[in-house]
Amino acid sequence: MLLGPLLVLLLLGGAPSASAHATLESTDPGDGSVLGRAPDRVTLTFSESVGLRDDSFRVLDPGGHRVRTADAGRADGRSDTARVHLPAGLGEGTYTVAWRVVSADSHPASGAFTFSVGTPSATSAPVDAGPSEDSLTATLHKTARYLAYLAAALLIGVAAFVALCRPPDTTVLRRPLAAGWWTLLGTTLALLVLRAPYEAGTGPADALDADALAGTLTTRPGVLLLARLALLAPVALLLIRTARDGRHRSPWATATGAVLAVALALTWSAGEHASAGLQVPLAMTSFVLHLLATAVWLGGLVALLTTLRTAPDAATAARFSRVALASVTVLAVTGAYQSWRGLGSWQALTGTTYGRLLLAKVALVALTLAAAAVSRRWTTALATSATPARQGERERDRERERDRDRIPEPVLERVPSGPPPAPEPSTPEPSAQEPSTPEPPTPGSPSTGTPSTGTPSAADALRRGLRRSVLAEAVVAAVVLMVTTVLTSTVPGRAADEAARSAPAGGILPASVTDVPFDLGDSARGTVQITLDPGRTGDNAVQAVVFGPDGALAAVPELRLSFTLTDKDIGPIEARLVDRGGYWSANTLTLPLPGTWTMRTTVRVSEIDQVTESRRIRIES
């Protein structure tokens, strides 16, 4: 089980940021647009409802200075919009709008775009667009989320194992129950204090800001974390009472534990993918069942492994085998529904990060099921070998009872007062005899009832094999839980597909926006943000903005762009970009056919140095 946290640090620590689940569908003014007069407001429209922050908008003038704006609000009361009013009298030049919101599934989303009033700025001043994401804060937050999932699985799963599988000795399971409870408490507190810097994209030191923490407690993610903390109190009381009274199998304790487990699962369901998008009530129910089934399976594996090491019992293992089979059935049904809801199309299965992670999860689940099948065979063999041994023991007990019944009571002979009578020739002299005792059964006799498969050495070998297979099953299941945690931090394929299909007037297509990182030397990296409008076959407008290592707008001597459709042998088609002062654009780029095009970007960073990067983009008809 210690392998899980190490793997999540390796995977999440080096993974690119993919935390924005609310995708931007349109902006007003449009990105890169040139307006004849200054707008009085900026409006953003997203693919789902979003939460606003105090610093959701940062509007910067052509000189890089922040424009004083009113507080962020909504457009026409719609929860999927964000709007800020601008002051009157904005001068000519290019303005930068940096935005940051919190999507309905509690993950922050951020970005930036530009618009110009009158003539675009001839030169670009260094612009501070605000933080996007602090890598250390993001890593700590994601690690705490994974450990919270793992702790919930351990706590709920071990408790369910005690109630459903009825092990003969539950004292050995108190330690994993306590470990699950304390880990869940610690990770929930960590998520609560890290929430403010995670949303703001700042460093972990900001977690000590009392005002930021107070603001977190009024948001939906903060309320859900507080509810989880509150639920841990009755959970602790239930664990203490059942451990003291030994009533872990009582209907009252089982029903109370089930209610608390569902309530804990709801604190995740209300803050993840299930809380936004299609069929929210059904999705949240499916998420709760999926999480509980995962906990019963994974936590039960840990409990079974613990009991096999200290107090092995074939009947307990057989009961868990049936419980695990029911859990897998629930996982299969709810997992299929969640996959359909998250993907939306078969193309998203291989064409999106969410889909590829889902394929990896399915492969790992298949590997876990293979290990579970091996464990089930070991369990069957152990139960089969234990049955004749128990029957033989009962038969030996019955034989000993029968032997005791056959032993006669000692007889006291009476001595007569007169002379003894003469013995008759035909009658033999009676003599006192000791009571006869039966011969003890030999080890090979049927009364022993102990076949060769029931010998202690054979049973120990079966238990060792079962322990190994259960350990492998638990380790792979922990990795599955880690991939599931990463999935909850990834944009669902359906959301990306719906955003790609919509083409609002005056807006941009998120699917047509591509960020191309490039190397500036000395370990510094810049980014070119390339927008195709409308991002479909036919004529497209191209806009490209270059950002430096600090996220500010950067000027480069030259920027070239070409498109090639390799499977149709079309291209390269050059986009004749013109430096507009702060950004590059081409009014017309014709892409004749749909398909996956290779976009080749060349950035000249100095008079003698240039960098070329290639990206594959999907163009629809």
N, C-alpha and C positions, 0 to 999 in steps of 0.2 A: 504493500500500500504506500510505502514511502516513494515508490517510483513515480507516482502520479504528479506530485508537486514539482519534481525535477523536470518531467516531460513538459508540463505546462509552461515552466519558465523558459525552456528551450524553444518551444513552439511559439508562444505568445510574445516572448521578448524580442524575437527577430521578425515577427510578422508585421506587414504593413497595416496601417490604420484602416479599419473597415467598420467603423462604429456608427456611421450615419445611416439610419434606416428610413428616415423621412427624406425622400429625394426631392430636390428642387425642380418644379415643373415649369415655372415661368417667372420672369421679373418684369416689372414696369417702373422705370424705363428698361428696355431690353439691354442685354449685355453688349457693349461696344457701340450702342446707338449714338447718333449725333442729333441733338435736339436744337430747334430754332430758338426756344426760350427755356428758361430754367423750370423744372417741374416743382410742384409744391409738395410732393410726397413720393415715397418709394414703397412699392408693394411686392411682396414675395408670395408665391403660391406653391404649396408642397403637396406631396402625394398622400399625406395623412395628417392628422391633427398634430400640432406641435405646441410645446410650452415655451413661453417667452422669458427671457432673463433681463436683468437691469441693463446689461450691456449687449443686448441682442443686435444692435446696429452700431456701427462705427462708420460715419461718412467723412471722408477726407478730401480736402480741396486740392486743386492742382499743385499747391506748394507742399502737400503732405501734412497740413494742419487739420486737426479735427474740427468738424462743423458742429456747432451746438444744435441739437435736435430735441424734439419733444420725446416723451416716453413712448416706447413701442406699444402698438395696439393691434387690433384686428381690422380686416377689411369686411365690411358688411356683417360683422359679428361671426364670421366663419372661423372655426378653430384650426383650419388648415392654411391659414394665411398669417402673414406678419406685415405690419405697416408702420412707417414712421413718417411724420410730417417734417418737411424741410423749411428753413427760414426763408423769407423773401429776400430778393436781391442777390442771388448767387451770380457770381461773375462767370465769364467765359473760361473754358478749359475743360480738362478731363478730371472727373471725380471718381473716387474709388469707394465702393460700398462693401464693407466687410460685415458679415452676419454670422450669428451663432444662436441656435435654438436647441431645444431638447425634444426629440421625437416621442411619440406616444408610448413606445416601448422602453423609455427611460434612457436612451442613448443620445449623446449630443451629436449635432450635425452643424457643419460650418462651411463657409466658402466666401468668395469675393467676386465682384464683377465691376466693370467700369461703364460709365456713360459720359458723354461730352455735351457741353452747352456751347452753341456757336461753333467756333473753331477748336478742334482738339489741341491739347497742349503740344507745343513744339518740342519740349524737353520734358523728361520725367524726373521729378524730384523723388528722393528716397521716401518710401511710404511705409509706415508701420500699420499693417492690416490687422494687428492683434494676434494673439496666440491661436494656433490651430489645435495642437494636442501636445501635451508634455509626455514624452515616452516613458519616463519613470513612473509618473502618476498612472498612466494607462496600464502599464505592466502590473503595478501593485493592485490596481482595481480589478483587473481581469484575473489575477492570481487569487485574490480574496473571493471573487465570485465562484471560481472553480472549487476552492476549499469549502466554501459554504454549501455548494451542491454535494460535495463528498461527505461533509459532516452530516447533512440532512439524510443522505442515504444510509450512513452508518447508524444514526440515531433511530430513524424510523424502521430500517430493515432489521436491526437486532431486536428491537421491541416486538416487531411482527413475528420474528422467529421464535421468541419466547412464547408468544400467545398462540401461534398456529402449529408449531412443531413440537412443543411440550418436551423440551429436553429434561432429563432427570435431575440435572444439577445446573442451576442458573447462576450460581455465584461466580462462575468463571466469566460470565458475560457482563458483569457489572462494570469492569474496566472499559471495554469498548463503548458501552452506553455512556459512561462518564466522559470518555474522550470525544464522542460525537457531540454531546451537549456543550462542553466547554469550547470545542472548536467552532461550533455554530455561533456561540455567544461572541467569541473573539472576532470572527470574520464579519459578523453583522455589525459590530461596533466599528470595525475597520472600514466597511463599506459606507457607514453613516458619516464618518469624519472625512473620508476621501471623496464623498459625493460632490462637494462644492468645488474643489480643484479639478476634479474629473470633468464636470460640466464646463468650467471656465477654461480648461486647457492649460492650467498653471501647474507649478511644482508642488510636491507633497508638503512643503513647508506651509502652504496656505491652509492646510487642514487644521492648523492651530488658530485660525481666525474665528473668534467667537461670533462675530456678526454673520459670517458666511455659514457657519453651522446653524445659527438660528434661522437663517433663510432656508436652509435645506429642510428643516423640520416642518416647514409650511408647504413643501412641494409633495406631489404624489409619491415619488420614490422615497422621500424621507418618511412620510407617513407609513408606508408599507414596511420599511425597516424598523420603525418604532413598534408597529404591530407584531413583527416577528420577535422583537425583544420581549414584548409583553407576553407572548404565548410561551416563551421559554420558562417563565415562572411556574405556571401550572404543570408544564411538562416535568420540571424538576420535582415538584411536590408529588406527582404521580409516581415517578421513579423511586423516590425515597419511601413512599408508603408501601408500594408493592414489594420493594426489597426488604422492608422491615417486617411486613405482615405475611410475606410469602403468598400473596393472593394474585400472582401474576396471571393465573388462568381464570380468574373470576369474570363473569360477564360484564360486571360494572367496570372493571379495569380495562377490559378489551374495548368496550364501547367508548369509554372516555378517551383512550389512546387513539382510536380511529378518528374521533372528532377533532382532536388536536392535530393529528397528522394531516387531515384535509385542510384545516385552517392554516397550517404552516405552508402547505403546497400552494394555497391561494395567494400567499404573499409573493411568491414567484410568478404565478400565472397572471396576476394583475399588473405586473411590471415588465413583461416580456412580449415577444411577438404576438402571443395570443390576445393581448389586450387591444390590438389595433388591426384594422383590415376587415376581411370578410368574416361573417358568422362569429362574432366575438363571443357570445354565450357558449356556443358549441365548442369553439376553439379553446376557451378557458377550461371547460369541463374536460376536454381531451387532454389538455396540458396537465391538469391535476392528476388524472388517471395515469398518464404516461410517467410523471415524476414519481408517483407512489409505487407503480409497478417496478420502476427502476430501483427504487430504494429497497423494496422487499427482496428483489433479486440480488442486488449488489451487497446490501447490508446483511442479508441472509447468508451469502457466501462467506463473509467475514465471520459471522457467528458460527456457521458450520465448521469452518476451519479451526476456530478456537475450541469448539467442543471435541473435535476429532483429536486434537492434541492432548486434551486433558481428561475428558470423560467420554470416550467413543461409544456411540450407541447406534446400532443399525436401524432401529425403529425411527429414531429422530431423523436420520439421513433419508430414510424412505419417505417420511412425511414432507421434508423440505423438497424432495424431488418433485412431489406433486404440486407443492406451492410454487416452485420455480416454473413448472410447466404452465400453470395458470397465469403467472406474471408475464411470461414470454408471449402468451396469446394476447394479453392486453397490450403489451408493447407493440406487437405486430399491427393490431387494428388501429391504435391511436397514432403510431408512427406513420402508417400509410396515409391517414387523413392529414396529419401535419405536413407530410411531404407534398401532397397534392396542393394544400393550401399555400405552402411557401414557394413552390416551384411555379405552378401555373401553366407550364408547357414542357414538352419533352426537350425542346432546344435548351431550356434553362438548366437542364441536368448536366450538360457538358459545357455550356456557354457562359456560365456564371460561377463565381467563387462559391456561392451558396450550394449550387448543384454539385460541384466537385467535392466539397466537404461532405455533402450528403452521401455521395458514392463511397467516400472513404469510411463513413460511419457504417454504411450497409455492409461493406467488406469486413469491418471489424466485428460487427454483430454476428455475421456468418461464422467468423472464427470463434467467437464466444459460444455460439450454439454448438459448434463442433466439440469444443472443450466440455460443454454441458452434457452432450451425448456420451462422451467418455465417462464423465462423472456419474451419469445415470447407470451406465453398465457396471461401474465399480460398486455403486450402491445396491444394485440388484444382486450382484454376486455376494456382497457382504450380508445382505438380508437372507439370501438362500443358505449361506453357510451357517448363519446364526440360528436359523430355525431348527435344524436337527439337533444342535447342541442344547437348545432350550428344551426340546422334547425329551432328549436323553436325560437331562437333569431332572425333569419332572418324573420320568419313569423310574429313575434311581430312588427318588424320594418315596414314590409309591411302593417300591420293592422293600425298602427299609421299613415302612409301616407294616407291610404284610409279614415280614420276618418277626417283628416285635409281637404281632398277634399270635404267631405259631409257637412261641416259647411258652411251655407249661409252667404253672406255679409249683414251687417245691411242696412235696407231699410229706407230712409227718406220720410216721408209723406208730401204731399203738402197741405197747408191750403188755401181754396178758400176765395175770397174777400167778397162774398155775404153770406146771411144766409145759413145755412146748409139745404140741402134738407130733406124733411121728409123721414123717413125710411120706406121702403116697408115691409109689414108684412111678406112676404115670404123670405125676404133676411135678414139674421142675421147680426147684427152690427159687422163689422170687428174690431178686437182688435190686438194691437201689442203683439206679443209673442216673448219670448226669444228663441234664436236658441237652438235646442235640441242637446244634447251630448250623445254619446252612452255610455252604461254601461261598466265599466271596466271589462275585462275578469277575471273570477275567476281562482284561482290557478289550479283548476281541469279541466278547460275547454280545448277543443282541441286546441284553439288558442295559448295556452302557449307552447305547443309542448315540455314539459319537463317531460320525464318519470321518474319513481322512480330511475332508474339506473343512471340518469344524475344529481342527486342532488349533491351539493358540498361535502357533507359528503361521499357519495359513491365514487365520483371521487378521493377524498383525500385518501380514503382507498386503491383504486387501485394504486395510485401513491406510497403510502408507501410500498405496496407489491412489486411493480416493483423495487423500490429502494433497498429493501432487496435482491431480487434475483440477481440484477445487481451487488451489492456489493459482494455477494458470488461468482458470476461468475468471477469478477475481481480478488479476492483473489486467487482462484484456478488457474486462468490463470497466475498470477504472480509466483506461485509455478511451473507451467509448464515451464515458462521461466527460472526459476532457474535450473530445471533438464536439460533443453536444454543447459544451460551454462556448466553444469558438463559434458554433453555428448561431447561437443567440446573439453574437456580436457581429454578425454578417448581414448585409442587405439581402432580404429574401429575393429569390428569382422572380416571383410574381410582381413585386414592387418595381424592380428594375425593368421588367417587360412592359408593365403598364405605363411607366414613365416614358419608355422608348416609343410606345405607340401613340402617345398624345403629342400633338403639335399645336400648342396654343398660339394665337395671334400675338405678335410682338414679343414672343418669349423664345426660349431656347430649349432644345431637347437635351435632357441629361445624357441620353445615349450618344449624342453627337459631340459631347465635350470629352476631350481626352487630355490627360496630363502626361507630359513626356519629360521625365527627368533627364538631365544631361550633366556631364562632369565638367567642372570648372578648374580642376587641378587643385592640389594641396588639400585633398579630401573634401573640397567644397562642391556642392551640387545645386544647380538651378533647376527650374521647371518651366516648360512652355505649355501653356493652356491653349489648346486648339479647339475652336468651335466651328462645326459645320451646321449651317442653317439652310434647309430644314433637316439635313442629315439623311436624305433619301436620294433615289435616282433622279437624274435630271440636273437642273442648275442649282448650285449651292453657293451661298456666300461663306467666305472663310474669314475668321478673325483669330488672331494669335496674340497672346500676351505673354511676355517673358518676365519671370520672377527670379530674383536673386536668392542666395542661400538664406537670407534673413526674411524671406517672404515679401520683400518690397519689389515694386516694379523696377525692371532693369532694362537698360538700353544695350543693344548688340549691333555690331556693324552690318550684319547680314543674316537673313533668315530665309531658308528655302524649304519648300514642301512639295512632295510628289506622291502620287497614288498609283498602285499597281494591282490589278486583278490577275493573279498568277494562273489560276486554273482556266481562265478564258484567254490567256495570253494578251491581255489589254494593259497598256501602259509602258513606261511610266507617264502619267498625266501630270504636268507641272501646274501648280497653283502659283500664279504670278503675284506674290505678296508685295505690297507697297508699305513702306514705313509711314504710318500716320501720326507719328509723334506720341509715343506711349504705348502703341500697339501696332500690329501689322494686319493687313486685310487684303482680300481679293474679292472683287464684286461678283465674279462669275467663275465657278468651277463646275464643269459638267462631268458627272459620273454616270455612264450610260446604262450599266447593268447592276442588279442587286448581287450581293455576295459578300464575302469576307475579303476586304481590300487590305493591302499592306501600305501603311502610311509611313513615308520616310522623311524624317525631319533633320535638317542640317542647320546647326547654329554656329555662326562664326563668332568666336568669343574674343578674338583679337585680329590684328592684321595678318597674322601667319597661322593662327590656330583655329581649328573648327572641330565640331563634334557632330556625329551622325547617329541617330537612334531610329529604330523601326518599331512600329506598333501595328497590330492587326485590329481593324475596326469593322463592324458589321453595318452594311448599307442595305436598307430595305427598299422595296419598290414603292 
